[in-house]
Amino acid sequence: MDTPHHPAAGAAPGAVPESTVRIVVPTPDRMREVGRALARLLRPGDLVLLTGELGAGKTTLTRGLGEGLGVRGAVTSPTFVIARVHPSLAGGPPLVHVDAYRLGGGLEEMEDLDLDVSLPESVVAVEWGEGRVEELSEDRLHVVIERAVGTDAADGTADGVGDHDVRTVTITGVGARWAGQDLSVLGRPA
């Protein structure tokens, strides 16, 4: 079930409300579809933070982003090179894919990557970026990927698919760029 959420109660005066959608993702192919759908909403200067345990699907979602943006090169985990730039083949923004897993520090350590220089003309997707790169932009998307726990169906699976495949993706738009943006479109299969 996809659940849009627009919290307003309790927000600080003058604060921009956040927009959130939760999507149940049963397969890697569906995760790539979510990434492709997300790419249709992105424009140069957008920052996407991806959070989730190892193997949760962060790179799979980013692969879908790359497909949706029409970028060159296979989108793979940049763990050992830290960052990869994928130029657009379709005249759109390049995708800068960063894996901050091995970086222990905050933004000061990330400054060596010159993300602040790349951000205005690129879409920047940062795996393991939470707590490290938020200062790059007041406007950003937080994507949290969680594995399903427990089972719902009588056959011992969640939503009819083995538990090991099911993920819940929560996408939250932060800042004026995402205020009023209907993120529920991300939960609709292509």
KOLNUFI-608569 format. One record per residue (C-alpha): x, y, z; chain. Coordinates in pm, 1 decimal. Layout:
# residues N
+----------+----------+----------+-------+
!        X !        Y !        Z ! kette !
+----------+----------+----------+-------+
!        X !        Y !        Z !     A !
...
+----------+----------+----------+-------+
//
This chain:
# residues 190
+----------+----------+----------+-------+
!        X !        Y !        Z ! kette !
+----------+----------+----------+-------+
!      0.0 !      0.0 !      0.0 !     A !
!    128.9 !    342.9 !    -94.4 !     A !
!     64.2 !    607.4 !    168.2 !     A !
!    100.7 !    978.7 !     99.6 !     A !
!    165.1 !   1190.7 !    407.6 !     A !
!    167.9 !   1566.8 !    442.2 !     A !
!    252.0 !   1661.0 !    801.0 !     A !
!    157.1 !   2011.8 !    898.9 !     A !
!     55.6 !   1990.9 !   1262.5 !     A !
!    339.0 !   2073.5 !   1497.9 !     A !
!    554.6 !   2228.6 !   1227.1 !     A !
!    754.7 !   2533.9 !   1329.4 !     A !
!    607.5 !   2867.4 !   1217.9 !     A !
!    740.2 !   2952.4 !    873.8 !     A !
!    872.5 !   2598.5 !    823.3 !     A !
!    813.5 !   2438.0 !    485.6 !     A !
!    601.2 !   2123.2 !    525.2 !     A !
!    748.5 !   1792.6 !    421.5 !     A !
!    579.0 !   1562.6 !    173.7 !     A !
!    613.6 !   1186.8 !    224.4 !     A !
!    510.0 !    871.1 !     41.7 !     A !
!    560.2 !    508.2 !    146.7 !     A !
!    582.1 !    240.0 !   -119.7 !     A !
!    586.6 !   -137.7 !    -76.3 !     A !
!    840.5 !   -275.0 !   -322.0 !     A !
!    825.5 !   -654.4 !   -366.9 !     A !
!   1101.7 !   -703.9 !   -626.9 !     A !
!   1426.0 !   -551.2 !   -755.6 !     A !
!   1250.9 !   -476.6 !  -1087.0 !     A !
!    986.3 !   -275.9 !   -901.8 !     A !
!   1266.1 !    -91.7 !   -714.2 !     A !
!   1411.4 !     12.6 !  -1050.8 !     A !
!   1063.5 !    126.6 !  -1159.3 !     A !
!   1044.2 !    348.8 !   -850.0 !     A !
!   1383.8 !    493.6 !   -945.0 !     A !
!   1267.0 !    558.8 !  -1302.8 !     A !
!    950.6 !    729.2 !  -1173.2 !     A !
!   1157.6 !    940.0 !   -933.9 !     A !
!   1385.5 !   1045.7 !  -1222.1 !     A !
!   1084.2 !   1204.5 !  -1395.3 !     A !
!   1048.9 !   1443.0 !  -1097.6 !     A !
!   1416.7 !   1535.5 !  -1073.8 !     A !
!   1593.8 !   1832.8 !  -1227.6 !     A !
!   1944.4 !   1980.1 !  -1211.9 !     A !
!   2037.9 !   2076.6 !   -857.1 !     A !
!   1836.2 !   1801.3 !   -688.3 !     A !
!   1995.4 !   1609.5 !   -402.0 !     A !
!   1874.9 !   1258.6 !   -315.3 !     A !
!   1991.9 !   1092.9 !      8.9 !     A !
!   1955.8 !    713.3 !     18.9 !     A !
!   1947.2 !    531.2 !    350.6 !     A !
!   1915.9 !    159.2 !    419.4 !     A !
!   2113.2 !   -137.4 !    539.6 !     A !
!   2361.4 !   -318.8 !    316.9 !     A !
!   2171.7 !   -491.7 !     38.8 !     A !
!   1851.6 !   -292.4 !     95.3 !     A !
!   1830.6 !   -174.2 !   -265.7 !     A !
!   1990.9 !    171.4 !   -268.5 !     A !
!   2200.9 !     98.2 !   -577.9 !     A !
!   1909.1 !    -75.8 !   -749.8 !     A !
!   1694.2 !    233.8 !   -700.8 !     A !
!   1981.2 !    452.8 !   -824.9 !     A !
!   2014.3 !    226.9 !  -1130.7 !     A !
!   1649.5 !    311.5 !  -1204.7 !     A !
!   1730.4 !    681.0 !  -1158.9 !     A !
!   2006.4 !    647.4 !  -1417.1 !     A !
!   1773.0 !    469.8 !  -1659.8 !     A !
!   1507.5 !    737.1 !  -1611.4 !     A !
!   1757.7 !   1019.4 !  -1659.2 !     A !
!   1901.4 !    850.3 !  -1968.8 !     A !
!   2260.8 !    853.6 !  -1850.1 !     A !
!   2565.9 !    680.5 !  -1996.0 !     A !
!   2730.8 !    386.9 !  -1826.5 !     A !
!   2612.7 !    112.6 !  -1598.5 !     A !
!   2508.0 !    242.0 !  -1257.8 !     A !
!   2688.2 !     22.1 !  -1007.9 !     A !
!   2788.3 !     70.2 !   -646.6 !     A !
!   3066.0 !    331.0 !   -629.8 !     A !
!   3189.3 !    197.5 !   -293.6 !     A !
!   3556.2 !    178.9 !   -388.3 !     A !
!   3572.2 !    490.0 !   -606.3 !     A !
!   3339.6 !    688.9 !   -374.5 !     A !
!   3172.1 !    879.0 !   -662.5 !     A !
!   3087.3 !    825.5 !  -1028.8 !     A !
!   2958.1 !   1078.3 !  -1278.3 !     A !
!   2718.8 !    945.7 !  -1542.5 !     A !
!   2673.5 !   1202.4 !  -1824.8 !     A !
!   2331.4 !   1230.6 !  -1985.4 !     A !
!   2273.3 !   1080.6 !  -2327.7 !     A !
!   1934.7 !   1253.5 !  -2350.2 !     A !
!   2031.9 !   1618.5 !  -2293.4 !     A !
!   1928.9 !   1611.0 !  -1927.8 !     A !
!   2134.3 !   1648.5 !  -1613.2 !     A !
!   2421.0 !   1411.6 !  -1537.6 !     A !
!   2382.6 !   1175.1 !  -1244.0 !     A !
!   2650.6 !   1197.4 !   -974.6 !     A !
!   2631.6 !    873.8 !   -773.4 !     A !
!   2814.9 !    884.2 !   -440.5 !     A !
!   2869.0 !    611.7 !   -182.7 !     A !
!   2959.4 !    773.0 !    149.5 !     A !
!   2977.1 !    439.7 !    337.4 !     A !
!   3356.3 !    448.6 !    380.9 !     A !
!   3363.2 !    817.8 !    467.0 !     A !
!   3352.3 !    871.4 !    840.3 !     A !
!   3327.3 !   1249.1 !    856.7 !     A !
!   3055.2 !   1493.2 !    770.5 !     A !
!   3040.7 !   1753.0 !    499.2 !     A !
!   3404.6 !   1858.1 !    545.7 !     A !
!   3522.5 !   1514.1 !    428.3 !     A !
!   3271.0 !   1522.1 !    144.2 !     A !
!   3409.3 !   1859.4 !     26.6 !     A !
!   3697.9 !   1679.4 !   -143.2 !     A !
!   3439.9 !   1535.4 !   -383.9 !     A !
!   3333.2 !   1888.0 !   -493.3 !     A !
!   2965.4 !   1794.8 !   -471.3 !     A !
!   2877.1 !   2158.1 !   -414.4 !     A !
!   3027.5 !   2233.5 !   -756.5 !     A !
!   2847.2 !   1942.7 !   -926.3 !     A !
!   2509.2 !   1996.5 !   -760.5 !     A !
!   2374.6 !   2297.4 !   -957.5 !     A !
!   2390.6 !   2120.1 !  -1295.4 !     A !
!   2353.7 !   1757.0 !  -1181.7 !     A !
!   2126.4 !   1523.3 !   -994.5 !     A !
!   2332.4 !   1401.8 !   -698.6 !     A !
!   2235.9 !   1070.0 !   -534.6 !     A !
!   2426.6 !    990.6 !   -214.8 !     A !
!   2409.4 !    644.8 !    -59.1 !     A !
!   2478.2 !    652.7 !    315.0 !     A !
!   2450.7 !   1032.4 !    296.3 !     A !
!   2223.6 !   1092.4 !    593.9 !     A !
!   2402.6 !   1305.1 !    852.0 !     A !
!   2679.0 !   1383.6 !    602.1 !     A !
!   2553.2 !   1597.5 !    315.3 !     A !
!   2230.2 !   1768.5 !    420.2 !     A !
!   2414.4 !   2100.8 !    430.9 !     A !
!   2461.1 !   2085.6 !     53.5 !     A !
!   2098.9 !   2185.9 !     -2.8 !     A !
!   1795.2 !   2296.6 !    196.3 !     A !
!   1589.2 !   2115.0 !    -67.4 !     A !
!   1640.8 !   1741.8 !    -88.8 !     A !
!   1475.1 !   1403.4 !    -99.0 !     A !
!   1535.8 !   1151.5 !    175.7 !     A !
!   1483.4 !    794.2 !     57.3 !     A !
!   1477.2 !    532.7 !    332.8 !     A !
!   1464.5 !    166.6 !    228.8 !     A !
!   1367.3 !    -92.5 !    490.3 !     A !
!   1330.9 !   -467.0 !    461.1 !     A !
!    992.4 !   -607.2 !    555.0 !     A !
!    970.5 !   -782.5 !    889.9 !     A !
!    705.8 !  -1034.1 !    985.8 !     A !
!    457.1 !  -1198.3 !    753.1 !     A !
!    100.1 !  -1123.0 !    651.6 !     A !
!    -10.4 !  -1405.4 !    429.3 !     A !
!   -117.4 !  -1752.4 !    530.9 !     A !
!    160.9 !  -1901.8 !    320.4 !     A !
!    422.5 !  -1733.2 !    539.8 !     A !
!    515.3 !  -1458.9 !    297.5 !     A !
!    457.1 !  -1086.3 !    304.0 !     A !
!    228.4 !   -971.3 !     22.5 !     A !
!    272.1 !  -1308.6 !   -150.2 !     A !
!    647.7 !  -1262.0 !   -203.5 !     A !
!    924.4 !  -1404.8 !     12.0 !     A !
!   1017.8 !  -1167.7 !    299.2 !     A !
!   1372.3 !  -1137.2 !    172.1 !     A !
!   1249.4 !   -946.4 !   -136.0 !     A !
!    992.8 !   -705.4 !     10.9 !     A !
!   1105.8 !   -352.4 !     92.4 !     A !
!    927.0 !    -43.9 !    216.4 !     A !
!   1056.8 !    273.8 !     54.8 !     A !
!    978.5 !    600.5 !    231.7 !     A !
!   1048.3 !    911.0 !     25.8 !     A !
!   1033.4 !   1248.3 !    199.2 !     A !
!   1068.6 !   1579.3 !     19.7 !     A !
!   1235.5 !   1845.2 !    234.3 !     A !
!   1237.3 !   2217.4 !    155.5 !     A !
!   1055.0 !   2458.5 !    -70.6 !     A !
!   1150.1 !   2262.6 !   -387.6 !     A !
!    936.7 !   1969.6 !   -271.3 !     A !
!    654.7 !   2160.2 !    -98.4 !     A !
!    329.5 !   2071.7 !   -269.2 !     A !
!    497.3 !   1810.1 !   -491.1 !     A !
!    271.9 !   1506.3 !   -526.3 !     A !
!    508.2 !   1223.1 !   -438.8 !     A !
!    225.4 !    967.0 !   -452.4 !     A !
!    291.2 !    935.2 !   -827.9 !     A !
!    604.7 !    742.7 !   -731.1 !     A !
!    396.0 !    457.4 !   -594.2 !     A !
!    211.1 !    390.5 !   -916.6 !     A !
!    349.3 !    107.2 !  -1130.1 !     A !
!    465.5 !    215.7 !  -1476.9 !     A !
+----------+----------+----------+-------+
//
